[in-house]
Amino acid sequence: MPGDATLPPPDVVVFDLDGVLVDSFAVMREAFHTAYAEVVGDGPAPFTEYSRHLGRYFPDIMRIMGLPPELEEPFVRESYRLAHRVTLFPGVADLLDELRRRGLRLAVATGKSGPRARSLLNTLGVLDRFAYVIGSDEIARPKPAPDIVRRALHLLDAAPDRALMVGDAVTDLASAHGAGVTAVAALWGETNEAELLAAYPDVVVRRPAELLELCPARLPFTDALAD
């Protein structure tokens, strides 16, 4: 159960992208292996270590891992090439539609670049569900800093205590806590549950539909879609 009856009903929900809205893990793995082989050469690509840093901006992960920043170009190229293999998690499309029907405004705050995130969501047919999609290249300090969540709140004209941030990585929760919003841990993707729970989420959800328990209806359907 997600449950915290003391939480005020939110006006907005900010989502991470990979591992929360979209199942992109296999594509990321393939893109990373290809990029590593092109730039570094022979030897096993350290994808397991890379995956521990998911949620961060790709250049930041390269810096942390001591890998060449030149990996970004082939990684992004392959990610675009393989984008047709990325899928929405089951229940996500219905969740987004129901949240909007209830009058909530939605945004994405992702470790991806903004153009790549918007392209992927457009390919999946759900870009129009979001008022804003913000990438890590569009703010001063990417996650775990709070800047990207604060930017979403500013654009949505929302107070922190009336917002949820839904993420599957420790960096997502840290960004949410830093911005003063309710940090929701999503456990339906490829995430390390123990590490995520140790980051003190305010709420834990194991299926997309459970998020609806935190989001009562606010406006009639027609008003919610009139932006």
C-alpha positions, 0 to 999 in steps of 0.5 A: 500500500502506498499510504500516508493519509497525512499527505495533502492532495497534490496538484501536480505529479513529476515523473522520472522517465526511465524505469518509471514511465518507460522500460528502457533497461535492455536498450540502455544496456545494448547502447552502452555496450556498443558505445563502450566497444567503439570508444574504449575497445575490447573488454567487458563494458561495465554496465552493472556499475553504470546501472548503479548511477541511473537517474543521473545525467550521462556525462556525470556518470562518465565523470564518476566512472572515469570513462571518456566523455566521448561515449555519449555520442555513440550512446545517444545515437544507439539510443535513438536507433533502438527507441522503437524497442522501448515500451511503456510499463503496463498500466502507465498510459492508463495512469497518466490518463486518469491523473489528467482526468482527475485534474492533475498536471504532469511533468517529466524530470529526467536524467536524459537530455530534453530533446531525447526524452521528448522524442521518446515520449512522442514515439510512444504516443504520450508526449501530450500527456505532459505539460512539460518535459525537462531534461538534465541538459536544461537545468544548471545542476542535474539530479541529485540536485533539486534544480530539475524538480524546482524547475518543474514546479516553477513551470507548473506554478505549483507549491512543493507541498502539493507535488509528488516526484515519482522516481526509481533511483536514489538520485530521484528521491534526493532531488525530490527531498531537496526540492521539498516535494513528496518523494515517491519510490516506484518499485515496478522497474529494474531498481535496487529496492533495498537501496531505494528504501534506504533513501527514505522515500515518503511513499512506496508504490509497487504498481502504477495504479497505486499512485492514484490512491494519493491523487484524488480528483480535483477538477472535471475532466474538461477543465483538466484538459483545457490548458 
